[in-house]
Amino acid sequence: MGNDEIAENNADLCLFLERYADERESLEQGLSNEDRFNHWFETELAYYANVALPDKKGD
């Protein structure tokens, strides 16, 4: 599943999840605020909005 080497979007997804965890932690620790977190999140959503994931056949 998530470690399929030919899945070109795996690295992007892993990076997004890592940054999400970092942003959440900053928010929870008071190092960031909700507006900054929401701005980051909306920016990420906009960046990936046009990425189409192909259907994986034969699984």
C-alpha positions as CSV (number, residue, x, y, z in Angstrom):
1,M,0.0,0.0,0.0
2,G,1.9,3.0,1.3
3,N,5.3,1.7,0.4
4,D,4.7,1.0,-3.3
5,E,7.9,2.3,-4.9
6,I,6.2,3.0,-8.2
7,A,3.5,5.2,-6.6
8,E,4.7,8.6,-7.5
9,N,2.6,10.5,-4.9
10,N,3.8,8.5,-1.9
11,A,6.7,10.9,-1.2
12,D,4.4,14.0,-1.4
13,L,1.8,12.4,0.9
14,C,4.5,11.4,3.5
15,L,5.9,14.9,3.4
16,F,2.4,16.4,3.8
17,L,1.7,14.2,6.8
18,E,5.0,15.0,8.4
19,R,4.4,18.8,8.0
20,Y,0.9,18.4,9.2
21,A,2.1,16.7,12.4
22,D,4.7,19.5,12.9
23,E,2.1,22.2,12.3
24,R,-0.4,20.5,14.7
25,E,2.3,20.2,17.4
26,S,3.3,23.9,17.0
27,L,-0.4,24.8,17.4
28,E,-0.9,22.6,20.4
29,Q,2.3,24.0,22.1
30,G,1.2,27.6,21.5
31,L,4.1,28.3,19.1
32,S,1.5,29.0,16.4
33,N,-2.1,30.1,16.2
34,E,-5.2,28.8,14.6
35,D,-5.1,31.4,11.8
36,R,-1.6,30.4,10.8
37,F,-2.4,26.7,10.9
38,N,-5.5,27.2,8.8
39,H,-3.6,29.3,6.3
40,W,-1.0,26.6,5.9
41,F,-3.6,23.9,5.6
42,E,-5.6,25.8,2.9
43,T,-2.4,26.5,1.0
44,E,-1.6,22.8,1.0
45,L,-5.1,21.9,-0.1
46,A,-4.9,24.4,-3.0
47,Y,-1.5,23.0,-4.0
48,Y,-2.8,19.4,-4.2
49,A,-6.3,20.2,-5.5
50,N,-5.5,19.3,-9.1
51,V,-3.4,16.1,-8.3
52,A,-5.3,13.1,-9.6
53,L,-4.5,9.8,-8.1
54,P,-4.7,6.9,-10.6
55,D,-6.8,3.9,-9.9
56,K,-4.6,1.0,-9.1
57,K,-5.8,-2.1,-10.9
58,G,-5.0,-5.7,-10.1
59,D,-4.9,-5.6,-6.4
